[in-house]
Amino acid sequence: MRRRTMTRIKTHFASRAAGALVLALVGWTGITHAQTGSAKGMEPADKVVVADKRVPTADSVMPTGDIQQVGCSTCGSGLMGGSGGAAYGGGGCGSGDCAAGCYPGRKPCDCSGIFGDTAFGRAVGGLYECICCPDPCYEPQYVPAADAAFFVDGARPVTQMRLRVDAAWELKNPDRAEFFWPRDRTNPQQVGPAGPCARTGSIGKGPGFIASSVNYQDISLYSEAAAGNFGMFVEMPYRHIDPETGAISSQAACPASGFADMNLGTKALLLDCDLLQLTFQFKTFLPTGDFLKGLGTAHVSLEPSFLWAVKLTPDSYVQGQLSYWIPIAGDDLYQADIFHTHMSYNHVLWRPCCGIQLVGTLEVNEWSVMGGAYTVPDFLIAGKPVAASGTATMLSAGPGARLYICDKIDIGVGSAFSITGPRWAEDLVRAEFRWRF
């Protein structure tokens, strides 16, 4: 009896083990066939079976790179509905031909070609694309050739520090429009600041002590902080002046040194695409310099500007600035608004590797004094104002070069030589060191 019971137990466990082995072999065979897709009735791996409903994976919808967004029921339709883009899922970008090719979030960019294939037509077409349908693949970045000019402020806001040294010779009529220093006065009865060589009440001062021109040197520290398309900056210059007068006396020598008027301002990048960067800048000049020594203007000035950089070729840019200088609370007879514009052609001259490049510049500067007056060093009429010609134009031009180390550090020298009779400085040489971080 006991032997029969043991035989039954052994037979039971053997049958259970055989059944488990058969199930394991069947499961392994099914998995193998599912992976190879060779078993009859089994689906390929790019189909996932869920509750007897085959759901295609992302790779089976469309080959990589061919995914295209289509319309949706709300694209282009208003509360009362609309026919624009009805062929694209009931929505669109408008009506008629302008709805063709519309899909959510984008509009057709079909106007850039209507301006023609001329240089002007391509420029207008590129501007249209920059405003209306910018390249989605464009990634904003600092481009050395787009910010190489010495007399044009950079269009792209960037966090940086700049050390600048200016050396200028023969700046004519320094009190013209009270741009460089305030009105020269020699009559003790006149109220207000005087020039550094014609201070009221000084012994020996007279008509011959009116400065006809001045040589000066500036060293300034500029700091800018930027976040995205917005930037703020402050600049503090230290100045040395050496005026020239017609007096023979040793008292005619009146050099001076000290901090000049500081300036601060903001930048806002309005347009940013591969072709064009356009920025609005607003600068304020504060009278921190000692105007009695000729180191300041004795009044506040405002200067709104438009800055831009246009890409001509991958290695060539045109950089520009359009500004309007507005004096506030200066001498009513002397002060005047000044319109000035600057243009620079920047081109990469040498690039031994991607991290080092030499960029050359050719710059033109134009200044138009919109009225005002200045004092001439003439013994017959000295101390009396002479009207500055309305919209008097002053032009200067010169070459320059910058050496860039990657996009972090650059050092260079630029120049501006006067090419008209009315002028600021006859010759101006500018050296800069910049560090972006």
C-alpha positions in Angstrom: 0.0 0.0 0.0 2.8 2.4 1.0 4.7 1.5 -2.2 1.7 2.3 -4.4 1.2 5.7 -2.7 4.9 6.6 -3.3 4.6 5.6 -6.9 1.6 7.9 -7.4 3.3 10.9 -5.8 6.4 10.4 -8.0 4.2 10.2 -11.1 2.3 13.4 -10.1 5.5 15.4 -9.7 7.0 14.1 -12.9 3.9 15.1 -14.9 4.0 18.6 -13.3 7.7 19.0 -14.2 7.1 17.8 -17.7 4.3 20.3 -18.1 6.4 23.2 -16.9 9.2 22.3 -19.2 6.8 22.2 -22.2 5.4 25.6 -21.3 8.9 27.1 -21.0 10.0 25.7 -24.4 6.8 27.1 -26.0 7.3 30.5 -24.5 11.0 30.6 -25.6 10.1 29.6 -29.1 7.4 32.3 -29.3 9.8 35.0 -28.2 12.4 33.9 -30.7 9.9 34.0 -33.5 8.6 37.4 -32.4 12.1 38.8 -32.5 12.9 37.3 -35.9 9.4 37.8 -37.4 9.7 34.4 -39.0 6.9 32.6 -37.3 3.6 32.5 -39.3 1.1 35.0 -38.0 3.6 36.9 -35.9 3.8 40.7 -36.6 7.2 42.5 -37.3 8.8 44.4 -34.4 7.7 47.8 -35.7 4.1 47.0 -34.7 3.1 46.8 -31.1 -0.1 44.7 -30.4 -2.2 46.2 -27.7 -5.7 44.8 -27.1 -5.8 43.4 -30.7 -5.2 46.9 -32.1 -2.0 47.4 -33.9 -0.3 50.8 -33.0 2.6 51.8 -35.3 5.7 53.2 -33.6 7.3 56.5 -34.5 9.7 54.9 -37.0 6.9 53.2 -38.9 4.9 56.4 -39.3 7.4 58.1 -41.7 11.1 57.9 -42.4 13.4 60.0 -40.2 13.5 63.6 -41.4 10.2 63.5 -43.2 7.9 64.3 -40.2 5.7 67.2 -41.1 3.1 68.9 -38.9 -0.3 69.2 -40.5 -3.3 71.3 -39.8 -5.6 71.3 -36.8 -9.2 72.3 -36.4 -8.4 75.6 -34.6 -5.6 76.9 -36.9 -6.8 80.1 -38.5 -10.5 79.8 -37.5 -12.2 82.4 -35.3 -15.2 82.1 -33.1 -17.5 82.4 -36.1 -15.5 79.9 -38.1 -13.8 80.7 -41.4 -12.8 79.2 -44.8 -9.1 80.0 -44.6 -7.1 76.9 -44.9 -10.1 74.6 -45.0 -8.1 72.1 -47.0 -5.7 71.8 -44.1 -7.9 70.4 -41.4 -10.4 73.3 -41.1 -7.8 76.0 -40.1 -5.3 78.2 -41.9 -3.3 81.4 -41.9 -5.8 83.5 -43.8 -8.0 83.2 -46.9 -7.4 82.6 -50.5 -3.8 82.0 -51.7 -2.3 83.1 -48.4 -3.8 80.0 -46.7 -1.9 77.6 -48.9 0.7 75.5 -47.2 -0.3 76.7 -43.7 0.2 74.6 -40.6 -0.2 75.6 -37.0 2.3 78.2 -35.7 3.8 79.1 -39.0 2.9 81.2 -42.1 4.1 80.8 -45.6 7.2 82.9 -46.5 6.5 83.6 -50.1 7.1 87.4 -50.4 10.9 87.5 -50.3 11.2 86.5 -54.0 9.0 89.3 -55.3 11.7 92.0 -54.8 14.0 90.7 -57.6 17.4 89.2 -57.8 19.3 92.5 -57.6 21.5 93.4 -54.6 18.7 95.8 -53.4 16.0 93.2 -54.0 17.9 90.5 -52.0 18.5 93.0 -49.2 14.8 93.9 -49.0 13.8 90.2 -49.3 16.3 89.3 -46.5 14.9 92.0 -44.3 11.3 90.7 -44.9 12.4 87.2 -44.0 14.2 88.4 -40.9 11.0 90.2 -39.7 8.2 87.9 -40.8 9.7 84.4 -41.0 13.1 84.1 -39.4 15.1 80.9 -40.0 14.1 78.4 -37.2 17.6 76.9 -37.3 19.4 80.3 -36.6 21.1 80.3 -33.2 22.2 83.8 -32.0 25.9 84.1 -31.3 28.7 86.7 -31.1 30.4 87.1 -34.5 33.7 88.9 -34.4 33.4 90.4 -37.9 30.0 91.9 -37.0 31.5 93.9 -34.0 35.0 95.0 -35.2 34.5 98.8 -35.7 36.2 101.3 -33.4 33.8 104.3 -33.9 30.6 102.3 -34.1 29.0 100.8 -31.0 28.3 97.1 -31.2 24.7 96.0 -32.0 24.6 92.8 -30.1 24.4 93.2 -26.2 27.2 91.2 -24.7 28.7 91.0 -21.2 32.2 92.4 -21.6 34.8 94.8 -20.3 36.6 97.3 -22.6 39.7 99.4 -22.0 40.0 102.2 -24.6 42.8 104.8 -25.2 42.3 107.8 -27.4 44.9 110.2 -28.7 43.6 113.2 -30.6 45.3 116.2 -32.1 44.0 119.7 -33.2 40.4 119.5 -32.1 39.2 122.8 -33.5 36.9 125.2 -31.6 36.4 123.0 -28.6 33.3 125.0 -27.3 31.4 124.5 -30.6 27.8 123.6 -29.6 29.2 122.8 -26.1 30.0 119.3 -27.3 33.6 119.1 -25.8 33.6 121.8 -23.2 31.3 124.8 -22.2 31.3 128.2 -23.7 34.5 130.2 -23.5 34.1 133.5 -21.6 36.5 136.4 -21.1 34.3 139.2 -19.9 34.0 139.2 -16.1 30.4 140.5 -16.4 29.4 137.3 -18.1 27.8 134.7 -15.9 28.5 131.0 -16.3 31.5 128.6 -16.7 34.5 129.6 -18.8 37.0 127.7 -20.8 40.1 126.4 -19.1 42.3 129.2 -20.5 39.8 132.0 -20.2 38.5 131.9 -16.7 36.6 135.0 -15.5 38.5 137.3 -13.1 41.9 135.7 -13.7 44.9 138.0 -13.9 46.3 138.4 -17.4 43.4 136.7 -19.1 42.2 138.3 -22.3 41.2 137.7 -25.9 44.4 135.8 -26.7 43.5 133.1 -24.1 40.6 131.7 -26.1 41.5 128.1 -27.1 41.6 127.7 -30.9 42.2 124.0 -30.6 43.1 121.3 -28.1 45.1 118.1 -28.0 43.7 115.5 -25.7 44.2 111.9 -24.5 41.5 109.7 -23.0 41.7 106.4 -21.2 38.3 104.9 -20.4 36.9 101.8 -18.8 33.6 100.5 -20.2 31.6 97.7 -18.6 28.5 96.0 -20.1 26.2 93.4 -18.7 23.8 91.6 -21.0 20.9 89.1 -20.6 19.4 87.9 -23.9 18.4 90.8 -26.1 18.9 93.5 -23.4 22.1 95.1 -22.1 23.2 97.9 -19.7 26.5 99.7 -19.7 28.6 102.4 -18.0 31.7 104.2 -19.1 34.1 106.3 -17.1 36.9 108.3 -18.9 40.0 109.9 -17.5 41.2 112.8 -19.7 44.3 115.0 -20.2 44.0 118.2 -22.3 46.6 120.5 -23.7 44.8 123.6 -25.3 46.4 125.9 -27.8 45.9 129.7 -27.6 47.2 132.8 -29.4 48.7 134.3 -26.3 52.5 134.6 -26.0 52.5 134.8 -22.2 53.5 131.7 -20.2 50.1 131.9 -18.6 48.7 130.6 -21.9 49.8 127.2 -20.9 46.8 125.6 -19.3 46.9 121.8 -19.4 44.7 119.8 -17.1 44.0 116.2 -16.2 41.1 114.5 -14.4 38.0 112.4 -14.8 35.8 113.6 -17.6 32.0 113.2 -18.1 30.8 109.7 -17.6 28.0 108.0 -19.6 25.7 105.1 -19.1 22.9 103.6 -21.1 20.9 100.6 -22.3 20.7 98.4 -25.4 17.7 96.6 -26.8 18.1 94.2 -29.7 15.1 94.7 -31.9 15.9 92.3 -34.8 18.3 89.3 -34.7 18.8 87.0 -37.7 21.7 85.7 -39.7 21.4 88.7 -42.1 20.8 91.6 -39.7 21.1 92.7 -36.1 19.3 96.0 -35.3 19.5 97.6 -31.9 18.1 100.7 -30.1 20.5 102.3 -27.7 19.9 105.1 -25.3 22.9 106.9 -23.7 23.0 109.6 -21.0 26.1 111.8 -20.4 26.5 113.1 -16.8 28.6 116.2 -16.0 31.1 114.5 -13.7 34.1 116.2 -15.2 35.5 119.5 -13.9 34.3 121.9 -16.6 36.4 124.8 -15.2 39.4 122.8 -16.4 37.9 121.8 -19.7 37.2 118.2 -18.6 33.4 118.3 -19.1 30.5 120.2 -20.6 28.7 121.3 -17.4 25.4 119.9 -18.6 23.5 116.7 -19.1 23.2 115.2 -22.6 21.0 112.5 -24.1 21.8 110.4 -27.1 19.3 107.9 -28.7 20.9 105.7 -31.4 20.1 102.9 -33.8 22.9 100.3 -34.3 23.1 97.6 -36.9 25.3 95.0 -38.5 24.5 93.6 -41.9 26.1 90.4 -43.3 27.4 90.7 -46.8 29.4 87.5 -47.0 30.4 84.9 -44.4 33.6 87.0 -43.8 32.3 90.6 -44.5 29.9 92.8 -42.5 28.7 96.4 -42.7 28.4 97.9 -39.2 26.6 101.2 -38.7 25.3 103.7 -36.1 22.8 106.6 -36.4 22.7 108.9 -33.4 21.3 112.2 -32.3 23.1 114.1 -29.4 20.8 116.4 -27.4 22.3 118.8 -24.8 20.2 119.8 -21.8 20.5 123.0 -19.7 23.6 124.3 -21.5 24.2 127.8 -22.8 21.1 128.8 -24.9 23.2 130.6 -27.5 26.0 128.0 -27.8 24.5 124.6 -27.3 23.0 122.7 -30.3 21.8 119.3 -31.3 24.2 117.2 -33.2 23.3 114.5 -35.7 26.1 111.9 -36.3 26.3 108.7 -38.2 29.1 106.1 -38.6 29.7 103.3 -41.0 32.4 100.6 -41.1 33.2 97.8 -43.6 34.6 94.8 -41.7 36.4 92.0 -43.4 38.3 88.9 -42.1 41.9 89.4 -43.5 43.6 86.3 -41.9 42.3 83.2 -40.2 45.1 80.6 -39.5 42.5 78.6 -37.5 38.9 78.9 -36.3 40.0 80.4 -32.9 42.2 83.2 -34.3 41.3 85.8 -36.9 42.4 89.2 -37.9 39.6 91.6 -39.0 40.3 94.8 -40.9 38.0 97.8 -40.8 37.5 100.9 -43.0 35.4 103.5 -41.3 33.6 106.8 -42.2 32.3 109.2 -39.7 29.9 112.1 -40.3 28.8 114.9 -37.8 26.2 117.6 -38.5 26.0 120.5 -36.0 22.4 121.8 -36.1 23.2 125.4 -35.2 24.7 126.8 -32.0 27.9 128.9 -31.8 31.6 128.9 -30.9 34.2 131.4 -29.8 37.1 132.3 -32.1 40.6 133.4 -30.9 40.6 136.7 -32.7 41.8 139.8 -30.9 39.1 141.9 -32.6 36.1 139.8 -31.8 37.4 137.4 -29.2 34.9 136.6 -26.5 32.0 137.1 -28.8 30.0 134.2 -30.1 30.3 133.2 -33.8 27.3 131.3 -35.1 28.2 127.8 -36.1 26.8 127.0 -39.5 23.5 125.3 -39.4 23.9 121.6 -40.3 27.7 122.1 -40.7 29.0 118.8 -41.9 32.3 117.3 -40.6 33.7 114.1 -42.1 36.5 111.8 -41.1 37.7 108.3 -42.2 40.4 105.8 -41.5 41.4 102.1 -41.4 41.8 99.8 -38.4 42.5 96.2 -37.5 41.5 93.8 -34.6 43.1 90.5 -33.6 40.5 88.1 -32.1 41.4 85.1 -29.8 38.3 82.9 -30.2 35.3 85.1 -29.4 36.5 86.1 -25.9 39.4 88.5 -26.3 40.4 91.0 -28.9 42.9 93.9 -29.2 43.2 96.4 -32.0 43.9 99.9 -33.3 41.7 102.2 -35.4 42.1 105.7 -36.8 40.0 108.7 -38.0 41.5 111.5 -40.1 39.6 114.6 -40.9 38.7 115.2 -44.6 36.8 118.5 -44.2 37.6 122.0 -43.0 35.1 122.1 -40.0 36.1 119.2 -37.8 36.5 117.8 -34.3 40.0 116.3 -34.1 42.3 116.6 -37.1 43.7 113.1 -36.3 42.4 110.5 -33.9 44.0 107.2 -33.0 42.1 104.7 -30.9 43.4 101.5 -29.2 41.1 99.0 -27.5 41.3 95.8 -25.5 38.1 93.9 -24.9 37.3 90.8 -22.8 33.9 89.1 -23.1 32.8 86.7 -20.4 
